[in-house]
């Protein structure tokens, strides 16, 4: 009887405890210190996406392999004789062309480091009044991120990208580039219009530090760039969209969008281009190209004195900055003894040190990464004015753009300052000429500007849009393009295993094939 009473009491107590636990289960099983959508500050996600847009947090493999090894040499901003710099000679290296999308181990790259945090931020701030401006900036950043991804590869996961958690989508479709661009235009128009200068001030904004007016001008300038990307394939849409942003774009170099890096924070916070170029053998063997230096010398460009030095190691002060002594290295030469293409046999070769390197002003660990500038915006407006007859005088926009592209260099370092008077004198000595010559001048200056910004992604994209400046292709044994400058990056081979159905559909749809010589939609022939 005593045992029965004990068992009965224990059972009653157990039922009571079970009932109590059930009623408070959510509280008892919730870690009050854990982050959730209700207590996590989404500003941190904006900072992460902005920082990672400037380069991945591994050893900057996206910057190293995509921006530098491929884009900088293909577009003849840089030249190098380093064997693994495949872009200089149009050689295929699937691992390198995949690096922007995804690194070797799959943990780094644009989709994991840029797309995921920005999709998280846009999703968690949607409809939250106190985060309206943060939400709209996130949408603008998302457009910026995807513009580059689709420009590099063509049709890519877009509408379902980053939706593995929220939408349970593990195998995203590859959206057509045409539909991506249509949506980018719509998103930029809507997000920019909903920014409110009297609203919330984002605390995680590493670019404009919460200045909503600058974000409005940035959004419209990015919309201008996105629209002008269509000038060859869909000029009617390009023209109509550009007309909506006239008078609303960046107004001065003070509107330039850049992220200033912290040299004390290690790999995650230093300037990614500088991190690569200051290492060996890049610090010795990466040079400004002959095409680039010849362009500057032929027009007595005042930038030459501050962006270039000979007989120097990249990142180390010293060398000869005399403009008369600058000499660019020709693309397409090596150190491996290829008959007729060994660097020592190049016309005019003296010593490797006599070729011009980027000056220290441009490649410090704390240097800014430039994202979009007033100079670019004005040159794009000049292109639109010349091409479509809209937005005022092409010559005025051209002059504004070139002067801005010269004087902005002080944002790198005060030592790189070129005076406004020197910039104006250069413009006066090289006056704008209308017509096709003008389009050449505009886009050659755009190429010079984006090369000095170290944004070779953009140099390559705008060259593919306009075919200016006129570049002589490299013809090197074993090249993958039949001696033509590459037009896109092939899809990462890992996608064939990870997302086979959608990969195969996109792979088979690339005009010209899923190779370096294939073309993205807006790069119509």
C-alpha positions as CSV (number, residue, x, y, z in Angstrom):
1,X,0.0,0.0,0.0
2,X,2.9,2.3,0.9
3,X,4.6,1.6,-2.5
4,X,1.3,2.2,-4.3
5,X,0.9,5.6,-2.7
6,X,4.5,6.6,-3.6
7,X,3.9,5.6,-7.3
8,X,0.7,7.5,-7.3
9,X,2.3,10.6,-5.9
10,X,5.2,10.4,-8.4
11,X,2.8,10.0,-11.3
12,X,0.8,13.0,-10.2
13,X,4.0,15.0,-9.9
14,X,5.1,13.9,-13.3
15,X,1.8,14.9,-14.9
16,X,2.0,18.3,-13.2
17,X,5.6,18.9,-14.4
18,X,4.7,17.7,-17.9
19,X,1.8,20.0,-18.0
20,X,3.9,22.9,-16.8
21,X,6.6,22.2,-19.3
22,X,4.1,22.0,-22.1
23,X,2.6,25.3,-21.2
24,X,6.0,27.0,-21.1
25,X,7.8,24.8,-23.7
26,X,8.6,27.7,-26.1
27,X,10.2,29.8,-23.2
28,X,12.1,26.9,-21.7
29,X,13.5,25.7,-25.0
30,X,14.4,29.2,-26.4
31,X,18.0,30.5,-25.8
32,X,17.4,34.1,-24.7
33,X,20.9,34.9,-25.9
34,X,20.5,33.5,-29.4
35,X,20.0,35.7,-32.5
36,X,16.7,35.6,-34.3
37,X,14.9,37.8,-36.9
38,X,13.4,39.7,-34.0
39,X,16.5,40.6,-32.0
40,X,19.3,40.6,-34.7
41,X,20.3,43.9,-36.1
42,X,20.1,43.6,-39.9
43,X,22.6,46.4,-40.3
44,X,25.3,43.9,-39.8
45,X,24.2,42.0,-42.9
46,X,24.6,45.2,-44.9
47,X,28.1,45.7,-43.7
48,X,29.0,42.1,-44.6
49,X,27.5,42.3,-48.1
50,X,29.3,45.6,-48.8
51,X,32.6,44.4,-47.5
52,X,32.4,41.1,-49.4
53,X,31.4,42.9,-52.6
54,X,35.0,44.3,-52.5
55,X,36.4,40.8,-52.4
56,X,36.0,37.5,-50.7
57,X,37.2,36.8,-47.1
58,X,39.5,33.9,-48.1
59,X,42.7,34.9,-49.9
60,X,40.7,37.2,-52.2
61,X,40.5,34.4,-54.8
62,X,37.6,36.2,-56.6
63,X,39.6,39.4,-56.9
64,X,42.9,37.6,-57.7
65,X,41.6,35.2,-60.3
66,X,38.6,37.1,-61.8
67,X,39.4,40.9,-61.5
68,X,43.1,40.6,-61.9
69,X,44.3,37.4,-63.5
70,X,41.6,37.5,-66.1
71,X,39.8,40.9,-66.5
72,X,42.8,43.2,-66.0
73,X,44.9,41.5,-68.7
74,X,42.2,40.7,-71.1
75,X,41.2,44.4,-71.2
76,X,44.9,45.4,-71.4
77,X,44.9,47.5,-68.2
78,X,47.7,45.2,-66.8
79,X,50.1,42.9,-68.5
80,X,52.2,40.2,-67.0
81,X,54.5,37.3,-67.9
82,X,53.5,35.2,-64.9
83,X,52.6,31.8,-66.2
84,X,49.4,31.3,-64.2
85,X,47.9,34.7,-65.2
86,X,45.8,33.0,-67.9
87,X,43.9,36.0,-68.9
88,X,46.9,37.7,-70.4
89,X,47.0,35.0,-73.1
90,X,43.3,34.0,-73.3
91,X,44.0,30.5,-71.8
92,X,41.2,28.5,-70.3
93,X,41.5,27.8,-66.5
94,X,38.0,26.6,-65.3
95,X,39.0,26.9,-61.7
96,X,40.0,30.5,-62.1
97,X,36.9,31.6,-64.1
98,X,34.7,29.9,-61.5
99,X,36.3,31.8,-58.6
100,X,34.0,34.8,-58.6
101,X,30.9,32.5,-58.4
102,X,32.4,30.0,-56.0
103,X,35.8,29.2,-54.6
104,X,37.5,25.8,-54.7
105,X,35.9,24.7,-51.4
106,X,32.5,26.2,-52.1
107,X,32.6,28.3,-48.9
108,X,33.5,31.6,-50.6
109,X,32.5,33.5,-53.6
110,X,29.7,35.8,-54.6
111,X,26.8,33.6,-54.0
112,X,27.8,32.6,-50.4
113,X,29.4,35.8,-49.4
114,X,27.4,38.5,-51.2
115,X,24.1,37.1,-52.3
116,X,23.2,35.2,-49.1
117,X,23.7,38.1,-46.6
118,X,21.9,40.6,-48.9
119,X,18.9,38.3,-49.5
120,X,18.8,37.7,-45.7
121,X,18.8,41.4,-45.1
122,X,16.2,42.3,-47.7
123,X,13.9,39.5,-46.5
124,X,14.1,40.3,-42.8
125,X,13.6,44.1,-43.3
126,X,10.7,43.8,-45.7
127,X,7.7,45.6,-44.4
128,X,9.5,46.7,-41.2
129,X,8.9,50.5,-41.0
130,X,11.8,51.3,-38.8
131,X,14.1,49.7,-41.4
132,X,12.6,51.3,-44.6
133,X,15.8,53.0,-45.8
134,X,17.9,50.0,-44.8
135,X,15.6,47.8,-46.8
136,X,15.8,50.0,-49.9
137,X,19.6,50.2,-49.7
138,X,19.6,46.4,-49.5
139,X,17.6,46.2,-52.7
140,X,20.0,48.6,-54.4
141,X,23.0,46.6,-53.2
142,X,21.4,43.4,-54.4
143,X,21.0,44.9,-57.9
144,X,24.7,46.0,-57.8
145,X,25.8,42.5,-56.8
146,X,23.7,40.7,-59.4
147,X,24.7,43.2,-62.2
148,X,28.3,42.0,-61.9
149,X,27.5,38.3,-61.6
150,X,25.3,38.3,-64.7
151,X,27.7,40.5,-66.6
152,X,30.4,37.9,-66.0
153,X,28.4,34.7,-66.7
154,X,25.2,35.6,-68.5
155,X,22.1,33.6,-67.4
156,X,22.5,32.9,-63.7
157,X,20.5,32.0,-60.6
158,X,18.7,35.2,-59.6
159,X,15.0,35.1,-58.6
160,X,15.6,31.9,-56.5
161,X,19.2,32.6,-55.4
162,X,19.8,32.8,-51.7
163,X,16.4,31.2,-51.0
164,X,17.6,27.9,-49.6
165,X,16.4,28.8,-46.1
166,X,13.4,31.0,-46.8
167,X,12.0,29.3,-49.8
168,X,13.5,25.8,-49.3
169,X,14.9,26.1,-52.8
170,X,18.1,24.1,-53.1
171,X,18.3,23.9,-56.9
172,X,17.7,27.5,-58.2
173,X,16.8,28.1,-61.8
174,X,19.1,30.1,-64.0
175,X,17.2,33.2,-65.0
176,X,17.6,34.6,-68.5
177,X,19.8,37.6,-68.5
178,X,17.2,39.6,-70.3
179,X,14.7,39.0,-67.5
180,X,17.4,39.7,-64.9
181,X,18.1,43.1,-66.4
182,X,14.4,43.9,-66.7
183,X,14.0,43.2,-62.9
184,X,17.2,45.1,-62.0
185,X,15.7,48.2,-63.7
186,X,12.4,47.7,-61.9
187,X,14.1,47.1,-58.5
188,X,16.4,50.1,-58.8
189,X,13.6,52.4,-59.8
190,X,11.3,51.3,-57.0
191,X,13.9,51.1,-54.3
192,X,15.5,54.5,-55.1
193,X,12.0,56.2,-55.2
194,X,11.2,54.8,-51.7
195,X,14.3,56.1,-49.9
196,X,13.4,58.8,-47.4
197,X,15.9,61.3,-46.2
198,X,13.8,62.0,-43.1
199,X,13.6,58.2,-42.3
200,X,15.9,55.8,-40.6
201,X,19.7,56.2,-40.8
202,X,21.3,52.8,-41.4
203,X,24.2,52.2,-39.0
204,X,25.8,49.4,-40.9
205,X,26.5,51.4,-44.1
206,X,30.2,51.2,-44.8
207,X,29.9,53.1,-48.1
208,X,27.9,56.3,-47.4
209,X,27.5,56.0,-43.7
210,X,23.8,56.5,-43.8
211,X,23.6,59.5,-46.1
212,X,20.3,58.8,-47.9
213,X,20.7,61.7,-50.4
214,X,23.9,60.0,-51.7
215,X,22.2,56.7,-51.9
216,X,19.4,58.3,-54.0
217,X,22.0,59.6,-56.4
218,X,23.9,56.3,-56.3
219,X,20.7,54.4,-57.1
220,X,20.0,56.6,-60.1
221,X,23.6,56.4,-61.3
222,X,23.6,52.6,-61.0
223,X,20.3,52.6,-62.9
224,X,22.0,54.7,-65.6
225,X,24.8,52.1,-65.9
226,X,22.3,49.2,-66.0
227,X,20.3,50.9,-68.7
228,X,23.3,51.7,-70.8
229,X,24.4,48.1,-70.7
230,X,21.4,47.5,-73.1
231,X,22.5,50.2,-75.6
232,X,23.5,47.5,-78.2
233,X,20.8,44.9,-77.7
234,X,17.8,47.0,-76.7
235,X,18.6,50.7,-77.4
236,X,14.9,51.7,-77.1
237,X,14.7,50.5,-73.5
238,X,18.2,52.0,-72.7
239,X,17.1,55.4,-74.0
240,X,13.7,55.4,-72.2
241,X,15.3,54.4,-68.8
242,X,18.1,56.9,-69.1
243,X,15.6,59.7,-69.6
244,X,14.1,59.0,-66.2
245,X,17.4,59.6,-64.3
246,X,18.6,62.7,-66.1
247,X,19.3,65.4,-63.4
248,X,19.2,62.8,-60.6
249,X,22.6,61.1,-60.8
250,X,25.8,61.9,-59.0
251,X,26.7,65.6,-58.9
252,X,30.4,65.6,-57.9
253,X,33.3,63.5,-56.8
254,X,32.0,63.9,-53.3
255,X,29.2,61.4,-54.4
256,X,31.8,58.7,-55.3
257,X,30.9,55.4,-53.8
258,X,33.8,53.6,-52.2
259,X,34.6,51.5,-49.2
260,X,37.7,52.6,-47.2
261,X,39.6,49.6,-45.9
262,X,41.2,49.0,-42.6
263,X,44.8,47.7,-42.9
264,X,44.8,46.5,-39.2
265,X,42.0,44.0,-39.6
266,X,43.8,41.3,-41.5
267,X,42.4,39.6,-44.6
268,X,38.7,40.4,-44.1
269,X,39.2,44.2,-44.0
270,X,42.2,45.1,-46.1
271,X,42.0,46.2,-49.7
272,X,41.7,43.0,-51.8
273,X,43.6,44.2,-54.9
274,X,46.4,45.5,-52.8
275,X,46.6,42.3,-50.8
276,X,47.2,40.4,-54.1
277,X,49.5,42.9,-55.8
278,X,51.8,43.4,-52.8
279,X,52.4,39.6,-52.7
280,X,55.0,37.8,-54.8
281,X,55.5,37.3,-57.6
282,X,52.8,39.8,-58.5
283,X,54.6,42.7,-56.8
284,X,57.5,42.3,-59.3
285,X,55.8,41.0,-62.5
286,X,52.5,42.8,-62.8
287,X,52.8,45.9,-64.9
288,X,50.6,48.5,-66.6
289,X,50.1,47.4,-70.2
290,X,51.7,49.0,-73.2
291,X,48.2,49.8,-74.5
292,X,47.3,51.7,-71.4
293,X,50.5,53.6,-70.9
294,X,50.7,54.6,-74.6
295,X,47.2,56.0,-74.3
296,X,48.2,58.2,-71.4
297,X,51.5,59.3,-73.0
298,X,50.0,60.1,-76.4
299,X,47.6,62.7,-74.8
300,X,50.0,64.0,-72.1
301,X,47.6,62.8,-69.5
302,X,48.4,64.3,-66.0
303,X,47.4,61.1,-64.3
304,X,50.5,59.4,-65.5
305,X,52.7,61.2,-63.0
306,X,50.8,59.8,-60.0
307,X,49.6,56.3,-61.0
308,X,52.7,54.9,-62.4
309,X,56.4,54.2,-61.5
310,X,59.3,52.3,-63.1
311,X,62.0,50.4,-61.3
312,X,59.8,49.7,-58.3
313,X,58.2,46.9,-56.3
314,X,54.4,47.2,-56.0
315,X,53.5,48.5,-52.5
316,X,57.1,49.7,-51.8
317,X,57.8,53.4,-51.9
318,X,60.3,54.6,-54.5
319,X,60.9,54.2,-58.2
320,X,60.8,56.7,-61.0
321,X,57.6,58.6,-61.5
322,X,58.8,60.8,-64.4
323,X,56.0,60.6,-67.0
324,X,58.6,60.6,-69.8
325,X,60.2,57.4,-68.4
326,X,57.0,55.4,-68.2
327,X,56.8,52.3,-70.4
328,X,54.0,49.8,-70.5
329,X,54.6,46.0,-71.0
330,X,53.1,44.4,-74.0
331,X,50.5,41.7,-73.4
332,X,51.1,38.1,-74.6
333,X,54.7,37.6,-73.6
334,X,56.0,34.9,-71.2
335,X,59.1,33.8,-69.3
336,X,59.0,30.2,-70.5
337,X,60.8,30.5,-73.8
338,X,57.9,30.4,-76.2
339,X,59.5,31.1,-79.6
340,X,59.0,34.8,-80.5
341,X,57.0,35.5,-77.3
342,X,59.6,35.5,-74.6
343,X,59.5,38.8,-72.8
344,X,63.1,39.5,-73.5
345,X,62.4,39.4,-77.2
346,X,59.6,42.0,-77.1
347,X,60.2,45.1,-79.2
348,X,61.9,47.8,-77.1
349,X,62.7,45.5,-74.2
350,X,65.4,46.8,-71.9
351,X,64.8,45.4,-68.4
352,X,61.7,44.1,-66.5
353,X,62.1,47.0,-64.1
354,X,61.8,49.6,-66.8
355,X,58.2,48.6,-67.3
356,X,55.7,50.7,-65.3
357,X,54.1,49.4,-62.1
358,X,51.0,50.8,-60.3
359,X,52.2,53.5,-57.9
360,X,52.1,53.0,-54.1
361,X,49.3,55.6,-54.0
362,X,46.9,53.1,-55.6
363,X,47.9,49.9,-53.8
364,X,48.0,50.4,-50.1
365,X,46.3,47.9,-47.7
366,X,44.1,50.7,-46.5
367,X,43.2,52.0,-50.0
368,X,39.6,52.4,-50.9
369,X,37.8,50.1,-53.2
370,X,35.8,52.2,-55.7
371,X,32.4,51.0,-56.5
372,X,30.8,53.6,-58.7
373,X,32.0,57.2,-59.4
374,X,30.8,60.5,-60.6
375,X,33.2,60.3,-63.5
376,X,31.7,57.1,-64.7
377,X,28.2,58.6,-64.4
378,X,29.1,61.6,-66.5
379,X,30.8,59.6,-69.2
380,X,27.7,57.3,-69.4
381,X,25.6,60.4,-69.8
382,X,27.9,61.6,-72.5
383,X,27.5,58.3,-74.3
384,X,23.7,58.5,-74.0
385,X,23.7,62.1,-75.2
386,X,25.9,61.2,-78.2
387,X,24.1,57.9,-79.0
388,X,20.5,58.9,-78.3
389,X,20.5,62.7,-78.4
390,X,19.1,63.0,-74.8
391,X,20.3,64.7,-71.6
392,X,22.0,67.7,-72.9
393,X,25.4,68.2,-74.5
394,X,27.6,65.2,-75.0
395,X,30.7,67.5,-74.9
396,X,29.7,69.0,-71.5
397,X,29.1,65.6,-69.9
398,X,32.4,64.3,-71.5
399,X,34.4,67.3,-70.1
400,X,32.8,66.8,-66.6
401,X,33.5,63.1,-66.7
402,X,37.2,63.4,-67.7
403,X,37.9,66.1,-65.2
404,X,36.3,64.0,-62.5
405,X,38.2,60.9,-63.6
406,X,41.4,62.8,-63.1
407,X,40.8,64.7,-59.9
408,X,39.1,61.8,-58.0
409,X,42.6,60.2,-57.6
410,X,43.1,62.3,-54.4
411,X,40.5,60.0,-52.8
412,X,43.2,57.3,-53.0
413,X,45.8,59.4,-51.2
414,X,46.6,63.1,-51.0
415,X,49.8,62.4,-52.8
416,X,47.9,61.3,-55.9
417,X,46.1,64.7,-56.2
418,X,45.9,66.2,-59.7
419,X,44.7,69.8,-59.6
420,X,41.5,70.9,-61.2
421,X,43.4,73.4,-63.4
422,X,45.6,70.6,-64.7
423,X,42.5,68.5,-65.4
424,X,40.8,71.4,-67.2
425,X,44.0,72.0,-69.2
426,X,44.0,68.4,-70.3
427,X,40.4,68.5,-71.4
428,X,41.1,71.8,-73.4
429,X,44.1,70.2,-75.1
430,X,42.0,67.1,-76.1
431,X,38.6,68.6,-77.1
432,X,35.6,66.4,-77.7
433,X,34.7,65.5,-81.3
434,X,31.1,64.4,-82.0
435,X,29.9,61.3,-83.8
436,X,31.6,57.9,-83.7
437,X,34.9,59.5,-82.8
438,X,33.1,60.9,-79.7
439,X,31.9,57.5,-78.7
440,X,35.4,56.2,-79.0
441,X,36.7,59.1,-76.8
442,X,34.0,58.7,-74.2
443,X,34.5,55.0,-73.7
444,X,38.3,55.1,-74.0
445,X,38.2,57.6,-71.1
446,X,35.8,55.3,-69.2
447,X,38.4,52.5,-69.7
448,X,41.2,54.7,-68.4
449,X,39.1,55.6,-65.3
450,X,37.9,52.1,-64.4
451,X,41.5,50.8,-64.9
452,X,42.8,53.4,-62.4
453,X,39.9,52.4,-60.1
454,X,41.2,48.8,-60.4
455,X,37.6,47.8,-61.4
456,X,38.6,45.7,-64.3
457,X,35.3,43.9,-64.2
458,X,33.7,47.1,-65.3
459,X,36.4,47.9,-67.8
460,X,35.7,44.6,-69.5
461,X,31.9,44.9,-69.4
462,X,31.9,48.4,-70.9
463,X,34.4,47.4,-73.6
464,X,32.2,44.4,-74.5
465,X,29.2,46.9,-74.8
466,X,31.0,49.4,-76.9
467,X,34.1,47.8,-78.4
468,X,36.0,50.9,-77.4
469,X,38.9,51.4,-77.0
470,X,40.1,49.5,-80.0
471,X,42.3,46.7,-78.7
472,X,44.6,44.4,-80.6
473,X,44.1,40.9,-79.4
474,X,46.9,38.6,-78.3
475,X,47.6,35.5,-80.3
476,X,49.3,33.0,-78.0
477,X,49.8,29.2,-78.6
478,X,47.0,27.2,-77.1
479,X,44.7,30.1,-76.5
480,X,41.0,29.2,-76.0
481,X,39.4,31.9,-78.2
482,X,41.1,31.6,-81.6
483,X,42.9,34.8,-80.8
484,X,40.0,37.0,-79.9
485,X,39.5,38.8,-76.6
486,X,37.2,36.7,-74.3
487,X,33.6,37.8,-73.9
488,X,32.3,35.9,-70.8
489,X,33.3,33.4,-68.1
490,X,32.2,29.8,-68.5
491,X,29.9,28.4,-65.8
492,X,31.6,26.6,-62.9
493,X,32.0,22.9,-63.6
494,X,30.8,22.1,-60.0
495,X,27.4,23.4,-61.0
496,X,27.0,20.3,-63.3
497,X,27.1,18.2,-60.1
498,X,25.4,20.4,-57.7
499,X,22.5,21.8,-59.9
500,X,22.6,19.5,-63.0
501,X,19.2,20.2,-64.6
502,X,19.3,23.9,-64.4
503,X,23.0,24.1,-65.2
504,X,22.6,22.0,-68.3
505,X,19.8,24.2,-69.6
506,X,21.9,27.3,-69.1
507,X,25.1,25.7,-70.4
508,X,23.3,24.7,-73.7
509,X,21.8,28.1,-74.2
510,X,24.9,30.3,-74.3
511,X,25.3,32.0,-77.7
512,X,28.6,30.8,-79.1
513,X,28.9,28.0,-76.4
514,X,29.7,27.9,-72.7
515,X,33.3,29.0,-73.3
516,X,35.4,32.1,-73.1
517,X,34.4,33.2,-76.6
518,X,30.6,32.8,-75.9
519,X,28.5,35.9,-75.4
520,X,26.1,37.2,-72.8
521,X,22.7,38.4,-74.0
522,X,23.4,42.1,-73.9
523,X,26.7,41.6,-75.8
524,X,24.8,41.0,-79.1
525,X,26.7,40.8,-82.3
